[in-house]
């Protein structure tokens, strides 16, 4: 997550996250693994954290060191 919602509004970090948002983060982590940006261990740790995340901020933290999702 890039810190902004789809329509440009800032992400409210304390809002509860949805299953769809968790899945979107896991897909982004999968791309980062394929691209060589994450090790298998990092991917495993972040994926577990994504499924355990309760807030949007927790999800955002998992991808803050990855480049923006361009596709």
mmCIF file of the N, C-alpha and C atoms, coordinates in Angstrom:
data_MODEL
# 
_entry.id   MODEL 
# 
loop_
_atom_site.group_PDB 
_atom_site.id 
_atom_site.type_symbol 
_atom_site.label_atom_id 
_atom_site.label_alt_id 
_atom_site.label_comp_id 
_atom_site.label_asym_id 
_atom_site.label_entity_id 
_atom_site.label_seq_id 
_atom_site.pdbx_PDB_ins_code 
_atom_site.Cartn_x 
_atom_site.Cartn_y 
_atom_site.Cartn_z 
_atom_site.occupancy 
_atom_site.B_iso_or_equiv 
_atom_site.pdbx_formal_charge 
_atom_site.auth_seq_id 
_atom_site.auth_comp_id 
_atom_site.auth_asym_id 
_atom_site.auth_atom_id 
_atom_site.pdbx_PDB_model_num 
ATOM 1   N N  . UNK A 1 1  ? 0.847   -1.157  0.000   1.00 0.00 ? 1  UNK A N  1 
ATOM 2   C CA . UNK A 1 1  ? 0.000   0.000   0.000   1.00 0.00 ? 1  UNK A CA 1 
ATOM 3   C C  . UNK A 1 1  ? 0.897   1.225   0.000   1.00 0.00 ? 1  UNK A C  1 
ATOM 4   N N  . UNK A 1 2  ? 0.470   2.180   -0.718  1.00 0.00 ? 2  UNK A N  1 
ATOM 5   C CA . UNK A 1 2  ? 1.370   3.294   -0.962  1.00 0.00 ? 2  UNK A CA 1 
ATOM 6   C C  . UNK A 1 2  ? 1.192   4.456   -0.003  1.00 0.00 ? 2  UNK A C  1 
ATOM 7   N N  . UNK A 1 3  ? 0.349   4.305   1.006   1.00 0.00 ? 3  UNK A N  1 
ATOM 8   C CA . UNK A 1 3  ? 0.111   5.427   1.881   1.00 0.00 ? 3  UNK A CA 1 
ATOM 9   C C  . UNK A 1 3  ? -1.077  6.252   1.428   1.00 0.00 ? 3  UNK A C  1 
ATOM 10  N N  . UNK A 1 4  ? -1.620  5.913   0.268   1.00 0.00 ? 4  UNK A N  1 
ATOM 11  C CA . UNK A 1 4  ? -2.789  6.616   -0.233  1.00 0.00 ? 4  UNK A CA 1 
ATOM 12  C C  . UNK A 1 4  ? -3.794  5.603   -0.743  1.00 0.00 ? 4  UNK A C  1 
ATOM 13  N N  . UNK A 1 5  ? -5.044  5.887   -0.545  1.00 0.00 ? 5  UNK A N  1 
ATOM 14  C CA . UNK A 1 5  ? -6.105  5.043   -1.048  1.00 0.00 ? 5  UNK A CA 1 
ATOM 15  C C  . UNK A 1 5  ? -6.210  5.212   -2.557  1.00 0.00 ? 5  UNK A C  1 
ATOM 16  N N  . UNK A 1 6  ? -7.030  4.406   -3.189  1.00 0.00 ? 6  UNK A N  1 
ATOM 17  C CA . UNK A 1 6  ? -7.161  4.431   -4.637  1.00 0.00 ? 6  UNK A CA 1 
ATOM 18  C C  . UNK A 1 6  ? -7.438  5.811   -5.199  1.00 0.00 ? 6  UNK A C  1 
ATOM 19  N N  . UNK A 1 7  ? -8.256  6.600   -4.555  1.00 0.00 ? 7  UNK A N  1 
ATOM 20  C CA . UNK A 1 7  ? -8.642  7.897   -5.108  1.00 0.00 ? 7  UNK A CA 1 
ATOM 21  C C  . UNK A 1 7  ? -7.788  9.038   -4.578  1.00 0.00 ? 7  UNK A C  1 
ATOM 22  N N  . UNK A 1 8  ? -6.618  8.752   -4.018  1.00 0.00 ? 8  UNK A N  1 
ATOM 23  C CA . UNK A 1 8  ? -5.705  9.785   -3.596  1.00 0.00 ? 8  UNK A CA 1 
ATOM 24  C C  . UNK A 1 8  ? -5.855  10.253  -2.168  1.00 0.00 ? 8  UNK A C  1 
ATOM 25  N N  . UNK A 1 9  ? -6.848  9.765   -1.450  1.00 0.00 ? 9  UNK A N  1 
ATOM 26  C CA . UNK A 1 9  ? -7.021  10.158  -0.049  1.00 0.00 ? 9  UNK A CA 1 
ATOM 27  C C  . UNK A 1 9  ? -6.008  9.414   0.814   1.00 0.00 ? 9  UNK A C  1 
ATOM 28  N N  . UNK A 1 10 ? -5.490  10.032  1.851   1.00 0.00 ? 10 UNK A N  1 
ATOM 29  C CA . UNK A 1 10 ? -4.530  9.358   2.722   1.00 0.00 ? 10 UNK A CA 1 
ATOM 30  C C  . UNK A 1 10 ? -5.161  8.124   3.386   1.00 0.00 ? 10 UNK A C  1 
ATOM 31  N N  . UNK A 1 11 ? -4.347  7.093   3.538   1.00 0.00 ? 11 UNK A N  1 
ATOM 32  C CA . UNK A 1 11 ? -4.793  5.888   4.233   1.00 0.00 ? 11 UNK A CA 1 
ATOM 33  C C  . UNK A 1 11 ? -4.917  6.202   5.717   1.00 0.00 ? 11 UNK A C  1 
ATOM 34  N N  . UNK A 1 12 ? -6.008  5.798   6.302   1.00 0.00 ? 12 UNK A N  1 
ATOM 35  C CA . UNK A 1 12 ? -6.175  5.967   7.744   1.00 0.00 ? 12 UNK A CA 1 
ATOM 36  C C  . UNK A 1 12 ? -5.619  4.712   8.395   1.00 0.00 ? 12 UNK A C  1 
ATOM 37  N N  . UNK A 1 13 ? -4.427  4.850   8.961   1.00 0.00 ? 13 UNK A N  1 
ATOM 38  C CA . UNK A 1 13 ? -3.660  3.719   9.452   1.00 0.00 ? 13 UNK A CA 1 
ATOM 39  C C  . UNK A 1 13 ? -4.365  2.918   10.537  1.00 0.00 ? 13 UNK A C  1 
ATOM 40  N N  . UNK A 1 14 ? -5.271  3.526   11.260  1.00 0.00 ? 14 UNK A N  1 
ATOM 41  C CA . UNK A 1 14 ? -5.905  2.805   12.366  1.00 0.00 ? 14 UNK A CA 1 
ATOM 42  C C  . UNK A 1 14 ? -7.223  2.135   11.976  1.00 0.00 ? 14 UNK A C  1 
ATOM 43  N N  . UNK A 1 15 ? -7.640  2.268   10.711  1.00 0.00 ? 15 UNK A N  1 
ATOM 44  C CA . UNK A 1 15 ? -8.852  1.597   10.264  1.00 0.00 ? 15 UNK A CA 1 
ATOM 45  C C  . UNK A 1 15 ? -8.619  0.096   10.141  1.00 0.00 ? 15 UNK A C  1 
ATOM 46  N N  . UNK A 1 16 ? -9.629  -0.674  10.473  1.00 0.00 ? 16 UNK A N  1 
ATOM 47  C CA . UNK A 1 16 ? -9.538  -2.127  10.340  1.00 0.00 ? 16 UNK A CA 1 
ATOM 48  C C  . UNK A 1 16 ? -9.366  -2.482  8.869   1.00 0.00 ? 16 UNK A C  1 
ATOM 49  N N  . UNK A 1 17 ? -8.571  -3.520  8.616   1.00 0.00 ? 17 UNK A N  1 
ATOM 50  C CA . UNK A 1 17 ? -8.319  -3.960  7.249   1.00 0.00 ? 17 UNK A CA 1 
ATOM 51  C C  . UNK A 1 17 ? -9.291  -5.066  6.863   1.00 0.00 ? 17 UNK A C  1 
ATOM 52  N N  . UNK A 1 18 ? -9.419  -5.286  5.574   1.00 0.00 ? 18 UNK A N  1 
ATOM 53  C CA . UNK A 1 18 ? -10.309 -6.333  5.067   1.00 0.00 ? 18 UNK A CA 1 
ATOM 54  C C  . UNK A 1 18 ? -9.492  -7.496  4.524   1.00 0.00 ? 18 UNK A C  1 
ATOM 55  N N  . UNK A 1 19 ? -10.174 -8.607  4.292   1.00 0.00 ? 19 UNK A N  1 
ATOM 56  C CA . UNK A 1 19 ? -9.506  -9.761  3.687   1.00 0.00 ? 19 UNK A CA 1 
ATOM 57  C C  . UNK A 1 19 ? -8.970  -9.405  2.297   1.00 0.00 ? 19 UNK A C  1 
ATOM 58  N N  . UNK A 1 20 ? -9.726  -8.616  1.551   1.00 0.00 ? 20 UNK A N  1 
ATOM 59  C CA . UNK A 1 20 ? -9.289  -8.216  0.209   1.00 0.00 ? 20 UNK A CA 1 
ATOM 60  C C  . UNK A 1 20 ? -8.004  -7.384  0.276   1.00 0.00 ? 20 UNK A C  1 
ATOM 61  N N  . UNK A 1 21 ? -7.898  -6.498  1.262   1.00 0.00 ? 21 UNK A N  1 
ATOM 62  C CA . UNK A 1 21 ? -6.677  -5.691  1.414   1.00 0.00 ? 21 UNK A CA 1 
ATOM 63  C C  . UNK A 1 21 ? -5.500  -6.577  1.809   1.00 0.00 ? 21 UNK A C  1 
ATOM 64  N N  . UNK A 1 22 ? -5.740  -7.548  2.664   1.00 0.00 ? 22 UNK A N  1 
ATOM 65  C CA . UNK A 1 22 ? -4.665  -8.489  3.036   1.00 0.00 ? 22 UNK A CA 1 
ATOM 66  C C  . UNK A 1 22 ? -4.181  -9.255  1.806   1.00 0.00 ? 22 UNK A C  1 
ATOM 67  N N  . UNK A 1 23 ? -5.129  -9.737  1.002   1.00 0.00 ? 23 UNK A N  1 
ATOM 68  C CA . UNK A 1 23 ? -4.770  -10.483 -0.205  1.00 0.00 ? 23 UNK A CA 1 
ATOM 69  C C  . UNK A 1 23 ? -3.983  -9.613  -1.188  1.00 0.00 ? 23 UNK A C  1 
ATOM 70  N N  . UNK A 1 24 ? -4.348  -8.354  -1.324  1.00 0.00 ? 24 UNK A N  1 
ATOM 71  C CA . UNK A 1 24 ? -3.628  -7.447  -2.223  1.00 0.00 ? 24 UNK A CA 1 
ATOM 72  C C  . UNK A 1 24 ? -2.175  -7.275  -1.777  1.00 0.00 ? 24 UNK A C  1 
ATOM 73  N N  . UNK A 1 25 ? -1.962  -7.178  -0.478  1.00 0.00 ? 25 UNK A N  1 
ATOM 74  C CA . UNK A 1 25 ? -0.595  -7.048  0.039   1.00 0.00 ? 25 UNK A CA 1 
ATOM 75  C C  . UNK A 1 25 ? 0.183   -8.330  -0.212  1.00 0.00 ? 25 UNK A C  1 
ATOM 76  N N  . UNK A 1 26 ? -0.441  -9.471  -0.007  1.00 0.00 ? 26 UNK A N  1 
ATOM 77  C CA . UNK A 1 26 ? 0.250   -10.753 -0.250  1.00 0.00 ? 26 UNK A CA 1 
ATOM 78  C C  . UNK A 1 26 ? 0.627   -10.867 -1.729  1.00 0.00 ? 26 UNK A C  1 
ATOM 79  N N  . UNK A 1 27 ? -0.245  -10.451 -2.639  1.00 0.00 ? 27 UNK A N  1 
ATOM 80  C CA . UNK A 1 27 ? 0.104   -10.472 -4.069  1.00 0.00 ? 27 UNK A CA 1 
ATOM 81  C C  . UNK A 1 27 ? 1.290   -9.563  -4.357  1.00 0.00 ? 27 UNK A C  1 
ATOM 82  N N  . UNK A 1 28 ? 1.324   -8.415  -3.709  1.00 0.00 ? 28 UNK A N  1 
ATOM 83  C CA . UNK A 1 28 ? 2.467   -7.500  -3.898  1.00 0.00 ? 28 UNK A CA 1 
ATOM 84  C C  . UNK A 1 28 ? 3.755   -8.130  -3.362  1.00 0.00 ? 28 UNK A C  1 
ATOM 85  N N  . UNK A 1 29 ? 3.662   -8.802  -2.226  1.00 0.00 ? 29 UNK A N  1 
ATOM 86  C CA . UNK A 1 29 ? 4.825   -9.484  -1.670  1.00 0.00 ? 29 UNK A CA 1 
ATOM 87  C C  . UNK A 1 29 ? 5.288   -10.621 -2.593  1.00 0.00 ? 29 UNK A C  1 
ATOM 88  N N  . UNK A 1 30 ? 4.345   -11.312 -3.213  1.00 0.00 ? 30 UNK A N  1 
ATOM 89  C CA . UNK A 1 30 ? 4.698   -12.371 -4.165  1.00 0.00 ? 30 UNK A CA 1 
ATOM 90  C C  . UNK A 1 30 ? 5.479   -11.804 -5.340  1.00 0.00 ? 30 UNK A C  1 
ATOM 91  N N  . UNK A 1 31 ? 5.036   -10.651 -5.848  1.00 0.00 ? 31 UNK A N  1 
ATOM 92  C CA . UNK A 1 31 ? 5.779   -10.008 -6.950  1.00 0.00 ? 31 UNK A CA 1 
ATOM 93  C C  . UNK A 1 31 ? 7.182   -9.604  -6.493  1.00 0.00 ? 31 UNK A C  1 
ATOM 94  N N  . UNK A 1 32 ? 7.285   -9.082  -5.287  1.00 0.00 ? 32 UNK A N  1 
ATOM 95  C CA . UNK A 1 32 ? 8.599   -8.683  -4.767  1.00 0.00 ? 32 UNK A CA 1 
ATOM 96  C C  . UNK A 1 32 ? 9.516   -9.898  -4.620  1.00 0.00 ? 32 UNK A C  1 
ATOM 97  N N  . UNK A 1 33 ? 8.972   -11.013 -4.210  1.00 0.00 ? 33 UNK A N  1 
ATOM 98  C CA . UNK A 1 33 ? 9.763   -12.246 -4.115  1.00 0.00 ? 33 UNK A CA 1 
ATOM 99  C C  . UNK A 1 33 ? 10.226  -12.671 -5.500  1.00 0.00 ? 33 UNK A C  1 
ATOM 100 N N  . UNK A 1 34 ? 9.319   -12.685 -6.460  1.00 0.00 ? 34 UNK A N  1 
ATOM 101 C CA . UNK A 1 34 ? 9.672   -13.065 -7.839  1.00 0.00 ? 34 UNK A CA 1 
ATOM 102 C C  . UNK A 1 34 ? 10.736  -12.151 -8.421  1.00 0.00 ? 34 UNK A C  1 
ATOM 103 N N  . UNK A 1 35 ? 10.658  -10.862 -8.083  1.00 0.00 ? 35 UNK A N  1 
ATOM 104 C CA . UNK A 1 35 ? 11.618  -9.878  -8.608  1.00 0.00 ? 35 UNK A CA 1 
ATOM 105 C C  . UNK A 1 35 ? 12.959  -9.910  -7.875  1.00 0.00 ? 35 UNK A C  1 
ATOM 106 N N  . UNK A 1 36 ? 13.047  -10.693 -6.822  1.00 0.00 ? 36 UNK A N  1 
ATOM 107 C CA . UNK A 1 36 ? 14.293  -10.781 -6.067  1.00 0.00 ? 36 UNK A CA 1 
ATOM 108 C C  . UNK A 1 36 ? 14.464  -9.681  -5.032  1.00 0.00 ? 36 UNK A C  1 
ATOM 109 N N  . UNK A 1 37 ? 13.403  -8.973  -4.717  1.00 0.00 ? 37 UNK A N  1 
ATOM 110 C CA . UNK A 1 37 ? 13.479  -7.892  -3.731  1.00 0.00 ? 37 UNK A CA 1 
ATOM 111 C C  . UNK A 1 37 ? 13.359  -8.408  -2.305  1.00 0.00 ? 37 UNK A C  1 
ATOM 112 N N  . UNK A 1 38 ? 12.785  -9.601  -2.136  1.00 0.00 ? 38 UNK A N  1 
ATOM 113 C CA . UNK A 1 38 ? 12.647  -10.228 -0.819  1.00 0.00 ? 38 UNK A CA 1 
ATOM 114 C C  . UNK A 1 38 ? 13.242  -11.626 -0.863  1.00 0.00 ? 38 UNK A C  1 
ATOM 115 N N  . UNK A 1 39 ? 13.805  -12.050 0.250   1.00 0.00 ? 39 UNK A N  1 
ATOM 116 C CA . UNK A 1 39 ? 14.231  -13.441 0.366   1.00 0.00 ? 39 UNK A CA 1 
ATOM 117 C C  . UNK A 1 39 ? 12.999  -14.279 0.714   1.00 0.00 ? 39 UNK A C  1 
ATOM 118 N N  . UNK A 1 40 ? 13.144  -15.582 0.614   1.00 0.00 ? 40 UNK A N  1 
ATOM 119 C CA . UNK A 1 40 ? 12.036  -16.468 0.967   1.00 0.00 ? 40 UNK A CA 1 
ATOM 120 C C  . UNK A 1 40 ? 11.668  -16.278 2.438   1.00 0.00 ? 40 UNK A C  1 
ATOM 121 N N  . UNK A 1 41 ? 12.653  -16.116 3.291   1.00 0.00 ? 41 UNK A N  1 
ATOM 122 C CA . UNK A 1 41 ? 12.392  -15.904 4.718   1.00 0.00 ? 41 UNK A CA 1 
ATOM 123 C C  . UNK A 1 41 ? 11.631  -14.595 4.948   1.00 0.00 ? 41 UNK A C  1 
ATOM 124 N N  . UNK A 1 42 ? 12.061  -13.513 4.292   1.00 0.00 ? 42 UNK A N  1 
ATOM 125 C CA . UNK A 1 42 ? 11.356  -12.238 4.430   1.00 0.00 ? 42 UNK A CA 1 
ATOM 126 C C  . UNK A 1 42 ? 9.917   -12.351 3.925   1.00 0.00 ? 42 UNK A C  1 
ATOM 127 N N  . UNK A 1 43 ? 9.754   -13.022 2.787   1.00 0.00 ? 43 UNK A N  1 
ATOM 128 C CA . UNK A 1 43 ? 8.420   -13.218 2.234   1.00 0.00 ? 43 UNK A CA 1 
ATOM 129 C C  . UNK A 1 43 ? 7.537   -13.980 3.214   1.00 0.00 ? 43 UNK A C  1 
ATOM 130 N N  . UNK A 1 44 ? 8.060   -15.048 3.780   1.00 0.00 ? 44 UNK A N  1 
ATOM 131 C CA . UNK A 1 44 ? 7.297   -15.853 4.736   1.00 0.00 ? 44 UNK A CA 1 
ATOM 132 C C  . UNK A 1 44 ? 6.888   -15.021 5.953   1.00 0.00 ? 44 UNK A C  1 
ATOM 133 N N  . UNK A 1 45 ? 7.830   -14.279 6.506   1.00 0.00 ? 45 UNK A N  1 
ATOM 134 C CA . UNK A 1 45 ? 7.540   -13.452 7.685   1.00 0.00 ? 45 UNK A CA 1 
ATOM 135 C C  . UNK A 1 45 ? 6.490   -12.386 7.375   1.00 0.00 ? 45 UNK A C  1 
ATOM 136 N N  . UNK A 1 46 ? 6.637   -11.723 6.242   1.00 0.00 ? 46 UNK A N  1 
ATOM 137 C CA . UNK A 1 46 ? 5.706   -10.650 5.895   1.00 0.00 ? 46 UNK A CA 1 
ATOM 138 C C  . UNK A 1 46 ? 4.325   -11.198 5.531   1.00 0.00 ? 46 UNK A C  1 
ATOM 139 N N  . UNK A 1 47 ? 4.297   -12.350 4.889   1.00 0.00 ? 47 UNK A N  1 
ATOM 140 C CA . UNK A 1 47 ? 3.011   -12.953 4.549   1.00 0.00 ? 47 UNK A CA 1 
ATOM 141 C C  . UNK A 1 47 ? 2.248   -13.326 5.810   1.00 0.00 ? 47 UNK A C  1 
ATOM 142 N N  . UNK A 1 48 ? 2.934   -13.918 6.765   1.00 0.00 ? 48 UNK A N  1 
ATOM 143 C CA . UNK A 1 48 ? 2.289   -14.253 8.042   1.00 0.00 ? 48 UNK A CA 1 
ATOM 144 C C  . UNK A 1 48 ? 1.763   -12.989 8.725   1.00 0.00 ? 48 UNK A C  1 
ATOM 145 N N  . UNK A 1 49 ? 2.579   -11.946 8.689   1.00 0.00 ? 49 UNK A N  1 
ATOM 146 C CA . UNK A 1 49 ? 2.171   -10.684 9.315   1.00 0.00 ? 49 UNK A CA 1 
ATOM 147 C C  . UNK A 1 49 ? 0.973   -10.066 8.581   1.00 0.00 ? 49 UNK A C  1 
ATOM 148 N N  . UNK A 1 50 ? 0.938   -10.211 7.256   1.00 0.00 ? 50 UNK A N  1 
ATOM 149 C CA . UNK A 1 50 ? -0.192  -9.665  6.482   1.00 0.00 ? 50 UNK A CA 1 
ATOM 150 C C  . UNK A 1 50 ? -1.492  -10.351 6.879   1.00 0.00 ? 50 UNK A C  1 
ATOM 151 N N  . UNK A 1 51 ? -1.461  -11.663 6.999   1.00 0.00 ? 51 UNK A N  1 
ATOM 152 C CA . UNK A 1 51 ? -2.678  -12.383 7.370   1.00 0.00 ? 51 UNK A CA 1 
ATOM 153 C C  . UNK A 1 51 ? -3.087  -12.106 8.817   1.00 0.00 ? 51 UNK A C  1 
ATOM 154 N N  . UNK A 1 52 ? -2.142  -11.718 9.651   1.00 0.00 ? 52 UNK A N  1 
ATOM 155 C CA . UNK A 1 52 ? -2.446  -11.406 11.052  1.00 0.00 ? 52 UNK A CA 1 
ATOM 156 C C  . UNK A 1 52 ? -2.804  -9.930  11.264  1.00 0.00 ? 52 UNK A C  1 
ATOM 157 N N  . UNK A 1 53 ? -2.576  -9.096  10.249  1.00 0.00 ? 53 UNK A N  1 
ATOM 158 C CA . UNK A 1 53 ? -2.785  -7.649  10.386  1.00 0.00 ? 53 UNK A CA 1 
ATOM 159 C C  . UNK A 1 53 ? -4.240  -7.335  10.701  1.00 0.00 ? 53 UNK A C  1 
ATOM 160 N N  . UNK A 1 54 ? -4.404  -6.360  11.584  1.00 0.00 ? 54 UNK A N  1 
ATOM 161 C CA . UNK A 1 54 ? -5.741  -5.895  11.944  1.00 0.00 ? 54 UNK A CA 1 
ATOM 162 C C  . UNK A 1 54 ? -6.045  -4.516  11.374  1.00 0.00 ? 54 UNK A C  1 
ATOM 163 N N  . UNK A 1 55 ? -4.999  -3.731  11.101  1.00 0.00 ? 55 UNK A N  1 
ATOM 164 C CA . UNK A 1 55 ? -5.213  -2.365  10.617  1.00 0.00 ? 55 UNK A CA 1 
ATOM 165 C C  . UNK A 1 55 ? -4.500  -2.140  9.284   1.00 0.00 ? 55 UNK A C  1 
ATOM 166 N N  . UNK A 1 56 ? -4.955  -1.105  8.589   1.00 0.00 ? 56 UNK A N  1 
ATOM 167 C CA . UNK A 1 56 ? -4.314  -0.738  7.329   1.00 0.00 ? 56 UNK A CA 1 
ATOM 168 C C  . UNK A 1 56 ? -2.863  -0.314  7.546   1.00 0.00 ? 56 UNK A C  1 
ATOM 169 N N  . UNK A 1 57 ? -2.594  0.315   8.658   1.00 0.00 ? 57 UNK A N  1 
ATOM 170 C CA . UNK A 1 57 ? -1.222  0.731   8.953   1.00 0.00 ? 57 UNK A CA 1 
ATOM 171 C C  . UNK A 1 57 ? -0.276  -0.443  9.077   1.00 0.00 ? 57 UNK A C  1 
ATOM 172 N N  . UNK A 1 58 ? -0.740  -1.508  9.702   1.00 0.00 ? 58 UNK A N  1 
ATOM 173 C CA . UNK A 1 58 ? 0.095   -2.715  9.813   1.00 0.00 ? 58 UNK A CA 1 
ATOM 174 C C  . UNK A 1 58 ? 0.417   -3.263  8.424   1.00 0.00 ? 58 UNK A C  1 
ATOM 175 N N  . UNK A 1 59 ? -0.555  -3.249  7.530   1.00 0.00 ? 59 UNK A N  1 
ATOM 176 C CA . UNK A 1 59 ? -0.309  -3.720  6.161   1.00 0.00 ? 59 UNK A CA 1 
ATOM 177 C C  . UNK A 1 59 ? 0.652   -2.792  5.430   1.00 0.00 ? 59 UNK A C  1 
ATOM 178 N N  . UNK A 1 60 ? 0.446   -1.505  5.588   1.00 0.00 ? 60 UNK A N  1 
ATOM 179 C CA . UNK A 1 60 ? 1.302   -0.531  4.915   1.00 0.00 ? 60 UNK A CA 1 
ATOM 180 C C  . UNK A 1 60 ? 2.768   -0.712  5.320   1.00 0.00 ? 60 UNK A C  1 
ATOM 181 N N  . UNK A 1 61 ? 3.000   -0.998  6.583   1.00 0.00 ? 61 UNK A N  1 
ATOM 182 C CA . UNK A 1 61 ? 4.371   -1.179  7.077   1.00 0.00 ? 61 UNK A CA 1 
ATOM 183 C C  . UNK A 1 61 ? 5.085   -2.342  6.388   1.00 0.00 ? 61 UNK A C  1 
ATOM 184 N N  . UNK A 1 62 ? 4.338   -3.336  5.921   1.00 0.00 ? 62 UNK A N  1 
ATOM 185 C CA . UNK A 1 62 ? 4.931   -4.527  5.307   1.00 0.00 ? 62 UNK A CA 1 
ATOM 186 C C  . UNK A 1 62 ? 5.486   -4.259  3.917   1.00 0.00 ? 62 UNK A C  1 
ATOM 187 N N  . UNK A 1 63 ? 5.061   -3.162  3.298   1.00 0.00 ? 63 UNK A N  1 
ATOM 188 C CA . UNK A 1 63 ? 5.512   -2.881  1.933   1.00 0.00 ? 63 UNK A CA 1 
ATOM 189 C C  . UNK A 1 63 ? 6.186   -1.514  1.792   1.00 0.00 ? 63 UNK A C  1 
ATOM 190 N N  . UNK A 1 64 ? 6.423   -0.827  2.905   1.00 0.00 ? 64 UNK A N  1 
ATOM 191 C CA . UNK A 1 64 ? 6.964   0.534   2.816   1.00 0.00 ? 64 UNK A CA 1 
ATOM 192 C C  . UNK A 1 64 ? 8.354   0.601   2.203   1.00 0.00 ? 64 UNK A C  1 
ATOM 193 N N  . UNK A 1 65 ? 9.121   -0.496  2.252   1.00 0.00 ? 65 UNK A N  1 
ATOM 194 C CA . UNK A 1 65 ? 10.464  -0.483  1.673   1.00 0.00 ? 65 UNK A CA 1 
ATOM 195 C C  . UNK A 1 65 ? 10.496  -1.052  0.253   1.00 0.00 ? 65 UNK A C  1 
ATOM 196 N N  . UNK A 1 66 ? 9.321   -1.289  -0.322  1.00 0.00 ? 66 UNK A N  1 
ATOM 197 C CA . UNK A 1 66 ? 9.243   -1.790  -1.688  1.00 0.00 ? 66 UNK A CA 1 
ATOM 198 C C  . UNK A 1 66 ? 8.881   -0.641  -2.633  1.00 0.00 ? 66 UNK A C  1 
ATOM 199 N N  . UNK A 1 67 ? 9.322   -0.712  -3.885  1.00 0.00 ? 67 UNK A N  1 
ATOM 200 C CA . UNK A 1 67 ? 8.960   0.353   -4.821  1.00 0.00 ? 67 UNK A CA 1 
ATOM 201 C C  . UNK A 1 67 ? 7.447   0.359   -5.054  1.00 0.00 ? 67 UNK A C  1 
ATOM 202 N N  . UNK A 1 68 ? 6.908   1.469   -5.532  1.00 0.00 ? 68 UNK A N  1 
ATOM 203 C CA . UNK A 1 68 ? 5.466   1.534   -5.798  1.00 0.00 ? 68 UNK A CA 1 
ATOM 204 C C  . UNK A 1 68 ? 5.043   0.442   -6.767  1.00 0.00 ? 68 UNK A C  1 
ATOM 205 N N  . UNK A 1 69 ? 3.847   -0.040  -6.582  1.00 0.00 ? 69 UNK A N  1 
ATOM 206 C CA . UNK A 1 69 ? 3.286   -1.055  -7.448  1.00 0.00 ? 69 UNK A CA 1 
ATOM 207 C C  . UNK A 1 69 ? 2.858   -0.388  -8.739  1.00 0.00 ? 69 UNK A C  1 
ATOM 208 N N  . UNK A 1 70 ? 3.531   -0.695  -9.820  1.00 0.00 ? 70 UNK A N  1 
ATOM 209 C CA . UNK A 1 70 ? 3.278   0.009   -11.082 1.00 0.00 ? 70 UNK A CA 1 
ATOM 210 C C  . UNK A 1 70 ? 2.340   -0.749  -12.014 1.00 0.00 ? 70 UNK A C  1 
ATOM 211 N N  . UNK A 1 71 ? 2.027   -2.021  -11.683 1.00 0.00 ? 71 UNK A N  1 
ATOM 212 C CA . UNK A 1 71 ? 1.144   -2.766  -12.577 1.00 0.00 ? 71 UNK A CA 1 
ATOM 213 C C  . UNK A 1 71 ? 0.046   -3.393  -11.869 1.00 0.00 ? 71 UNK A C  1 
# 
